Amino acid sequence: MLFLHGGGDAPQARRDTFGRFVEAATIDESCRVALVVAENTEAQARASFEEYRAIFAALPLAPSDIHPVLISAEQPLARAHLERIQPTGVFVCGGNTPLYQQALCRDTAWLAYLQMAKIPYGGTSTGAAIAARTAIVGGWQATRAGTTRAILFQGASEGLDPLTVRDGLGLVPFAVEIHASQMGTLTRLLHAVELGFVPEGWAIDENTLLQIDAATINIYGQGHAYRVWRSQDQSVRVTVHTAGQLPNDAQVDSS
């Protein structure tokens, strides 16, 4: 089971978003969350971990149930990290998307632990974006017919100029954009599909969650999720979804 959160942290939305991951990660009244943080320095990683631990502690989870996994591009996530903790769920935090992609997606052998233990994956912001088979990691410009134009405000670029996609975790076949309405990243997803960088995708608002169980998608929280895909006539289409069961045509095709 997958829990893809669009970012943000409105306290009144926690139980309906982060809380659903915690519920799925609770087995026989026991919950051990591996909270994965990627930063350039250990001090930055510790500070980021404390911010996210506060969210889970408010659900509430005891401090002993929340375990830090601090990684970097030079020290990527490995199966051994998870075997030491033996978590009932793995949750990947937010931050710089290119850095997280390097630290978690270049060697995905650790995913075998999730499959073996049959535990849920959750991610917020960047942690949701890299769950894709082909992940959109940043960029604020796109080029057509030799002309480069802005497609997004530069503050949402993740430090990259061109619209950039890289290999993700492959947990879902579609691309994932986050902070959709708040940072306007829906437009980046539109361009990624139109240019053929990704076949389809979902853009998720802050304080909003996609819960994926087998081939079924449900949406929870306070915002919207936008499905973007190319139709048979090759035009790019968008549908807007709010909380509740999504239409059958939005089910996950894992092929």
Backbone hydrogen bonds, N-H to C=O, Kabsch-Sander energy under -0.5 kcal/mol:
donor,donor_aa,acceptor,acceptor_aa,energy
2,L,212,I,-2.4
3,F,121,Y,-1.9
4,L,210,L,-2.9
5,H,3,F,-0.6
5,H,123,G,-3.0
6,G,205,D,-0.5
6,G,208,T,-2.6
13,A,10,A,-2.6
14,R,10,A,-0.7
14,R,11,P,-0.9
17,T,13,A,-0.7
17,T,14,R,-1.3
19,G,14,R,-3.1
20,R,17,T,-1.0
21,F,17,T,-1.0
22,V,18,F,-1.9
23,E,19,G,-2.3
24,A,20,R,-1.9
25,A,21,F,-1.9
26,T,23,E,-1.0
27,I,25,A,-0.7
27,I,30,S,-3.1
30,S,27,I,-1.5
32,R,25,A,-0.5
33,V,65,D,-3.0
34,A,32,R,-0.5
34,A,89,G,-2.5
35,L,33,V,-0.8
35,L,67,H,-3.0
36,V,34,A,-0.8
36,V,91,F,-2.9
37,V,69,V,-2.6
39,E,37,V,-0.5
39,E,71,I,-1.7
45,A,41,T,-2.1
46,R,42,E,-2.7
47,A,43,A,-2.1
48,S,44,Q,-2.4
49,F,45,A,-2.7
50,E,46,R,-2.2
51,E,47,A,-1.5
52,Y,48,S,-2.0
53,R,49,F,-2.9
54,A,50,E,-1.7
55,I,51,E,-0.8
56,F,52,Y,-1.8
57,A,53,R,-2.8
58,A,54,A,-1.2
59,L,56,F,-1.4
65,D,62,A,-2.4
66,I,63,P,-1.3
67,H,33,V,-3.1
67,H,65,D,-0.6
69,V,35,L,-2.3
71,I,37,V,-2.8
71,I,69,V,-0.6
72,S,75,Q,-1.6
77,L,103,A,-2.5
81,H,78,A,-1.1
82,L,78,A,-0.9
83,E,79,R,-2.4
84,R,80,A,-1.8
85,I,81,H,-1.0
86,Q,82,L,-3.4
88,T,32,R,-2.6
89,G,32,R,-1.3
90,V,120,P,-2.3
91,F,34,A,-2.8
92,V,122,G,-2.9
93,C,36,V,-2.5
97,T,95,G,-0.6
100,Y,96,N,-2.3
101,Q,97,T,-2.6
102,Q,98,P,-1.8
103,A,99,L,-2.3
104,L,100,Y,-2.0
105,C,101,Q,-2.0
106,R,101,Q,-0.6
106,R,102,Q,-0.6
111,L,108,T,-1.8
112,A,109,A,-1.5
113,Y,110,W,-1.3
114,L,110,W,-0.8
115,Q,111,L,-2.0
116,M,112,A,-2.7
117,A,113,Y,-2.9
118,K,114,L,-1.3
119,I,114,L,-1.4
121,Y,1,M,-1.9
122,G,90,V,-2.7
123,G,3,F,-2.4
124,T,92,V,-2.0
125,S,5,H,-2.2
127,G,124,T,-2.3
128,A,125,S,-1.3
129,A,125,S,-2.2
130,I,126,T,-2.3
131,A,128,A,-1.2
132,A,129,A,-1.2
133,R,172,V,-1.5
135,A,133,R,-0.5
135,A,166,R,-2.8
137,V,135,A,-0.7
137,V,164,T,-2.3
138,G,164,T,-1.0
139,G,157,S,-2.3
140,W,161,D,-2.6
141,Q,161,D,-1.8
142,A,149,R,-2.3
144,R,147,T,-2.6
147,T,144,R,-2.5
149,R,142,A,-2.6
151,I,140,W,-2.6
152,L,140,W,-1.1
156,A,153,F,-2.1
157,S,154,Q,-1.9
160,L,157,S,-1.3
163,L,141,Q,-2.4
164,T,138,G,-2.7
166,R,135,A,-2.4
168,G,133,R,-2.3
169,L,130,I,-2.9
170,G,132,A,-1.8
171,L,131,A,-1.8
172,V,131,A,-1.5
175,A,200,E,-2.5
177,E,202,W,-2.9
179,H,6,G,-1.7
179,H,204,I,-0.6
180,A,204,I,-2.2
183,M,179,H,-2.8
184,G,180,A,-0.7
185,T,179,H,-0.8
186,L,180,A,-1.0
187,T,184,G,-1.4
189,L,185,T,-1.8
190,L,186,L,-2.2
191,H,187,T,-2.1
192,A,188,R,-2.2
193,V,189,L,-2.3
194,E,190,L,-2.5
195,L,191,H,-2.6
196,G,193,V,-1.1
197,F,192,A,-2.0
198,V,192,A,-1.3
201,G,228,V,-2.5
202,W,175,A,-2.5
203,A,226,Y,-2.3
204,I,177,E,-2.5
205,D,224,H,-2.5
207,N,7,G,-3.1
208,T,205,D,-0.8
209,L,220,Y,-2.9
210,L,4,L,-3.0
211,Q,209,L,-0.6
211,Q,218,N,-2.9
212,I,2,L,-2.6
212,I,210,L,-0.6
213,D,211,Q,-0.6
213,D,216,T,-2.3
216,T,213,D,-2.3
218,N,211,Q,-2.4
219,I,244,G,-1.3
220,Y,209,L,-2.3
222,Q,207,N,-2.7
225,A,241,H,-2.3
226,Y,203,A,-2.8
227,R,225,A,-0.5
227,R,239,T,-2.3
228,V,201,G,-3.0
229,W,237,R,-1.9
230,R,199,P,-0.7
231,S,229,W,-0.5
231,S,235,S,-2.8
234,Q,231,S,-2.0
237,R,229,W,-3.3
239,T,227,R,-2.1
241,H,225,A,-2.6
244,G,219,I,-2.1
246,L,217,I,-1.3
250,A,247,P,-2.0
251,Q,248,N,-1.8
252,V,215,A,-1.8
254,S,252,V,-0.7
